[in-house]
Structure formats: structure tokens, C-alpha cells
Amino acid sequence: MNRYFVPFAQLRQQPTIVVDSVGNGAALTLAHWRGAATPVLLRDDTSAGSALRALHQPATPGLSAAAVTANHFDIDGFVGVWSLLHPELALHHEELLRLVAVLGDFREINWSHPLADHALQLVCWLNAEEKARFYEPFGAPLRRRREDEASAEKFEWFLPRFAAVLDNPAAGRPLWLPEFERVKQAATVVVQGPRSQHRTYPAIGLAVVNTPQPVPYYALFGATAGSDIVLALYDGNRYELEYKYTTWIDLASRPTLPRLSLAPLVARLNELETNAQTWAADGITDTGPLLRLSGPRKLSKAQRYADPDGRPIYSSSIPPEIFEQEVLAFFQQGYAHIKPKSYWTWAEVKAASQ
């Protein structure tokens, strides 16, 4: 079958497979979004993973639709759409494409995997081309455009070009190399550096990363698979706490705890803080709620999604050991009577905070 991409606005004009999105009238939904109508046998941690599962089950109802769409452009969604349009190549590169989708969406990667560098090269190429030719992730509103409309241009450019770099990453080397080297150098510091430390608290899903300076997300989150909250402790009493995207979607591979509103933790930290800035956090329905000392201007969604080493992180008066203790106490108390499970509804997530 020769499938083709259509902009999201054309969803109902023909039978259409919807990837990494939800939409009324979809012939088939392949998305890890919370509550998405993805068939049970096709559920996966990533939307691209669901698309790849579907290629192994050609009799799946709705998979015969020729049109494919998504309401936004990101790496996971793009890999899912591309895979449906190029099924033979996708299945040939399935293991690699799964790594790319996980790295793109969750920023996690096993650095010892033999395909890790290849996956990072592809992700860096996609990032570089996207920023050079279009706009950064979550940047459409700043340009007074709707993401579901503007993203179609990205799909139309990338879809016919991705295979060449997938088969021969050297073809895109001038573009992927700068970010690739930056991430690899940072990952070496975070994972192996003598001044970096890692602690995990599995009962609350928390990973603590001590490292001297802010680093790209792929380096910071790279080795945090299995944890859903990351506390980054940098030199100079600089801290950020973040709920990973793994708690926004329906994760298929393991149970998770629901997000808790960070407002009580913010209030406690502001009681302790004596510096000029105040602590603030995003709401639990944000794709990646971030708790940090706020500056004179609130960060935009695009700035919060961008790497930590590209935004200001302010010094706190709270010593790092006290800060970590406060974070631990908050989550240990909050999760004391909550058991991990799969497929939380948003109503259940909100109720958990109350």
C-alpha cells in the first residue's frame, strides 16, 4: 500500500490514520497520549512504537487507510508517520527507530547500546534542520500560527529526506555534529565525571543528578530510564526539578505514580528561600512541569522545553542537602498511600493531588 501524509485539518476528508495525536473520525489512532483510542495490542511507550507494532499486524482494523496525519511535529510523531509511509525500511530499522523515538520524546538513552550514537545523530539532525528551516518546538504560537497547520510544512520537508540520513548518517554530518558532540561531551561528564553523582529513589520514581553545570537534556535524562522525576543539582546552589514526559502519556512498559501538584513544595521552598527570586512550578497537565527559581520574566514553553544549559538557572540560599531532603520528604509523604499503576486518567491524576 502507498500511504501518504495529509495535514491534520484534512483528517475527515478521507479514511485517515492519526499518529501521536487524537482526532474525531480517525480510522485508526496510534498514540501514547493519555486516554487515546490506540488498540490494546498496539499500545507502546511511544507513538512510533505503536506504529511499528501496527506494521507487524497488517490486519489491524483501520490500518488499510492510505492517509496518515499528526497534529504537531516532534521526533516521536514524525518517526511514527514516516514508518507507516515506508513500512519495509521501518521494519528493517525498527530497533534504531525505537531508540530515536524514545530519545526524542523522553530524552532517555542507554549509552552502551550499539546503536546509541546512530540514534543520537538522527535526533540531532532532525533538531538542526527543524530549527534552521522552520521554528523550534512549541514555537508556532510565538509566530502567531497554529501548530497543527504550521507543522504540516515540516512533515512535507522531512518525509522524503529522512531515509537518506537513516541509511547514511554521514550525509547529514555537518548538521548533526555540533549538537552530537555537545551532548556526548556532557554525557561523559554526567555519567563518568568525578564530580557527578547519581541517586535513585525507586519508591517515588525520583532520580537525583549532581553535576557541576547545566547540560543538554539528552545528557541529563539519558541514564534516567525507569525514573519519572529528575532533580538536577548544579554547583552554586542551582537546582531544577522536573516531571518527565513519561508521566504525561500512557506508558505501556511499566506502572507509574501520578503527578502531584508541586504547589505545596513551592510554598515550602519559598518559606526557606532568602534570595531575591521565588520558587515557581508549572501545573500538572503541562507536558514537563518544571520547578525552578523564577527570574524577572517567566520562561516561555519553548524556553522550558529547550535545554537547561540554554536558560538562566539562579542560585538558591538553600543548601543542596536541605533542598534534596525537602524534595524527598514532599514526594515520600505525597506518595505514601498511592500505588503505581498503568493508564491513569487525568481525573485520577488530579484527584491524587487532593
C-alpha positions in Angstrom: 0.0 0.0 0.0 1.2 3.5 -0.8 0.3 5.7 2.1 0.6 9.5 2.1 0.7 12.3 4.6 -2.2 14.8 4.9 -2.3 18.0 7.1 -4.4 17.4 10.3 -7.2 19.7 9.0 -7.9 17.2 6.3 -8.5 14.3 8.8 -12.1 13.8 7.9 -11.8 14.2 4.1 -10.7 10.5 3.7 -10.1 7.5 6.0 -7.0 8.6 8.0 -4.6 7.1 10.5 -3.8 9.6 13.3 -0.3 9.3 14.9 0.8 10.8 18.2 -2.4 12.8 18.3 -6.1 12.3 18.8 -8.9 13.4 16.5 -12.6 12.6 15.9 -13.1 10.5 12.8 -9.7 8.7 12.8 -9.8 5.3 11.0 -7.0 4.2 13.5 -5.3 6.0 16.4 -1.7 5.2 17.1 -0.8 7.5 20.1 0.5 7.1 23.6 -1.4 10.2 24.7 -3.4 9.6 27.9 -6.7 8.1 27.1 -6.1 7.8 23.3 -8.1 5.1 21.5 -5.0 3.1 20.5 -5.9 -0.6 20.2 -4.7 -2.6 23.2 -2.4 -4.9 21.2 -0.7 -1.8 19.7 -0.1 0.1 22.9 3.6 1.1 23.3 5.6 3.6 25.3 6.0 5.8 22.2 3.6 6.6 19.4 6.2 5.5 16.9 6.4 2.2 18.8 2.6 1.8 18.2 3.0 2.5 14.5 5.8 -0.2 14.3 3.6 -2.7 16.2 0.9 -2.0 13.7 3.2 -2.9 10.8 3.6 -6.3 12.3 -0.2 -6.7 12.4 -1.4 -5.8 8.9 -4.9 -7.0 9.6 -5.4 -4.3 12.3 -8.8 -2.5 11.6 -8.2 0.9 10.1 -4.6 0.2 9.0 -5.8 -0.1 5.4 -6.4 3.7 5.4 -4.0 5.4 3.0 -3.8 8.8 4.6 -1.7 9.5 7.7 -1.6 12.6 9.8 -0.5 14.2 13.1 -1.5 17.5 14.8 2.1 18.5 15.6 5.6 17.8 14.6 8.0 16.1 17.0 10.5 13.3 16.7 8.3 10.5 18.0 5.3 11.5 15.9 7.5 12.0 12.8 9.1 8.6 13.2 5.6 7.1 13.5 4.3 8.8 10.4 7.4 8.0 8.4 7.3 4.4 9.4 3.7 4.0 8.1 4.7 5.6 4.8 7.9 3.4 4.5 7.0 0.1 6.1 9.7 -2.1 4.7 12.5 0.4 5.6 10.9 1.0 9.0 10.8 -2.7 9.9 14.4 -3.1 8.7 15.5 -0.3 11.1 12.9 -1.0 13.8 15.4 -1.2 16.7 17.1 2.0 15.7 13.8 3.9 15.1 12.5 2.9 18.6 15.7 4.3 20.1 15.2 7.5 18.2 11.6 7.9 19.3 12.4 7.3 23.0 15.4 9.7 22.9 13.3 12.3 21.1 10.3 12.1 23.4 11.7 11.0 26.8 15.3 12.1 26.3 16.4 8.7 27.6 19.1 6.6 26.0 21.3 3.7 27.0 24.7 5.0 26.1 26.1 1.4 25.9 23.7 0.3 23.2 25.5 -0.3 19.9 23.0 1.9 18.1 23.1 4.8 20.6 25.3 7.1 18.6 23.4 6.5 15.4 20.1 7.3 17.2 21.6 10.5 18.6 22.9 11.5 15.2 19.5 11.2 13.7 17.8 13.1 16.5 20.4 15.9 16.3 20.0 16.1 12.5 16.2 16.4 12.9 16.7 19.1 15.6 19.2 21.1 13.5 17.1 21.0 10.3 13.9 21.9 12.2 15.4 24.9 13.8 17.3 26.1 10.7 14.4 25.7 8.2 11.3 26.2 10.4 10.9 27.0 14.1 11.8 25.5 17.4 9.4 23.0 19.2 6.5 24.9 20.7 7.5 28.0 18.7 4.4 28.2 16.5 2.3 30.4 18.8 5.1 32.9 19.0 4.8 33.2 15.2 1.0 33.5 15.5 0.5 30.2 13.8 -1.4 27.1 14.8 0.9 24.1 15.4 -1.5 21.7 13.5 -1.3 23.9 10.5 2.4 25.0 10.6 3.7 21.5 11.4 2.5 20.2 8.0 5.3 22.1 6.3 7.8 20.2 8.5 6.4 16.8 7.6 6.3 17.6 3.9 10.0 18.6 4.0 11.3 15.8 6.3 9.3 12.8 5.0 11.1 12.4 1.6 14.6 13.2 3.1 14.8 11.2 6.3 15.6 7.8 4.7 18.9 9.1 3.2 20.2 10.1 6.6 18.8 7.0 8.3 20.8 4.8 5.9 23.8 7.0 5.8 24.1 9.4 8.7 27.4 10.8 7.3 25.2 12.6 4.7 23.9 14.8 7.5 27.1 15.1 9.5 27.7 18.9 9.1 24.3 19.5 10.6 24.1 16.9 13.4 27.8 17.1 14.5 27.6 20.3 16.7 24.8 19.1 18.9 26.1 15.5 18.9 29.5 16.5 20.2 28.0 18.8 22.8 25.7 16.0 24.1 28.4 13.4 24.1 30.8 15.6 26.0 28.1 16.5 28.5 27.1 12.9 28.9 30.6 11.9 29.7 30.7 14.5 32.5 27.3 13.4 33.8 27.8 9.7 33.7 31.5 9.3 34.3 32.7 12.7 35.7 34.4 12.6 39.1 32.2 15.4 40.3 29.0 13.9 39.2 26.8 11.6 41.3 23.5 9.7 40.7 21.0 8.6 43.3 17.7 7.0 42.6 14.7 6.6 44.9 12.6 3.9 43.1 9.7 4.1 45.6 8.9 7.6 44.4 10.3 7.4 40.9 12.9 10.1 41.6 16.4 10.3 40.1 18.9 12.9 41.5 21.7 14.0 39.3 24.5 16.0 40.8 26.7 17.5 38.1 28.8 20.8 38.0 27.0 22.7 35.2 23.6 22.6 33.4 23.8 20.2 30.4 21.6 19.3 27.4 18.5 17.2 28.3 19.8 14.2 26.4 22.8 14.1 28.7 20.8 14.9 31.9 17.9 12.5 31.3 19.9 10.0 29.2 20.5 7.5 32.0 17.3 8.1 34.0 15.1 5.4 32.4 12.8 4.0 35.0 12.5 7.2 36.9 9.8 9.8 36.2 11.1 12.8 38.2 14.6 14.3 37.9 16.2 16.6 40.4 19.2 18.3 38.9 21.7 19.8 41.5 24.3 22.0 39.9 27.2 23.9 41.5 26.4 27.2 43.1 23.2 26.0 44.7 21.4 25.9 41.4 18.5 23.5 41.1 15.7 22.3 38.8 13.1 19.6 39.4 11.1 18.2 36.5 8.4 15.7 35.9 9.4 13.8 32.8 7.1 13.4 29.8 6.7 9.7 30.9 4.0 10.8 33.3 2.1 12.8 30.8 1.5 9.9 28.4 0.2 6.4 28.9 3.4 4.4 29.5 2.8 0.8 28.4 6.0 -0.9 29.7 5.7 -0.3 33.4 3.3 1.2 36.0 3.8 4.8 37.2 2.8 7.1 40.0 0.5 10.0 39.2 1.9 13.5 39.1 1.4 15.6 42.2 0.7 19.3 42.2 4.1 20.9 43.1 2.4 23.9 44.7 2.9 22.7 48.3 6.6 22.1 47.6 6.9 25.5 46.1 5.3 27.1 49.2 7.7 25.2 51.5 10.8 26.2 49.4 9.7 29.9 49.4 9.5 29.7 53.2 13.1 28.6 53.3 14.4 30.9 50.4 16.1 34.1 51.4 17.4 35.1 47.9 15.6 37.6 45.7 14.0 35.1 43.4 11.0 33.0 44.3 10.2 29.4 43.5 7.6 28.5 41.0 6.3 25.5 39.1 4.1 24.5 36.2 0.8 22.8 36.5 0.5 19.0 36.4 -1.1 19.0 32.9 2.0 20.6 31.4 4.0 18.2 29.2 7.0 18.6 31.5 6.2 20.5 34.7 9.4 22.4 35.8 10.1 23.7 39.3 12.8 26.4 39.5 13.7 29.8 40.9 11.9 32.2 38.7 13.7 35.2 37.0 12.4 38.6 36.1 10.5 37.1 33.1 8.6 33.8 33.1 10.1 31.3 30.6 8.0 30.5 27.6 7.0 26.9 26.8 9.7 26.9 24.1 12.3 28.0 26.6 11.3 25.4 29.1 11.4 22.7 26.5 14.9 23.8 25.4 18.0 22.5 27.1 18.8 23.5 30.7 22.2 24.9 29.6 20.5 27.4 27.4 18.5 29.2 30.1 19.4 31.0 33.3 19.3 28.9 36.5 19.5 31.1 39.6 21.4 30.4 42.9 19.4 29.5 45.9 20.1 30.2 49.6 19.0 26.6 50.4 22.0 24.2 50.7 21.8 21.3 48.3 21.4 18.6 51.0 18.5 20.5 52.6 16.9 21.0 49.2 17.1 17.3 48.4 15.7 16.4 51.8 12.7 18.7 51.2 12.1 17.2 47.8 12.3 13.7 49.2 10.0 14.5 52.1 7.4 16.0 49.8 7.2 13.0 47.4 7.5 10.4 50.2 4.6 11.9 52.0 2.6 12.5 48.8 3.0 9.0 47.5 2.8 7.3 50.9 -0.7 5.8 50.2 -0.6 5.7 46.4 0.4 2.6 44.5 1.9 2.7 40.9 -0.4 1.6 38.1 -0.8 1.8 34.4 -3.2 4.0 32.4 -4.1 6.7 34.9 -6.9 9.0 33.8 -6.4 12.8 34.1 -9.3 12.8 36.6 -7.4 10.3 38.8 -4.1 12.2 38.4 -5.8 15.4 39.6 -7.6 13.6 42.4 -4.2 12.3 43.7 -3.1 15.8 44.4 -6.1 16.5 46.6 
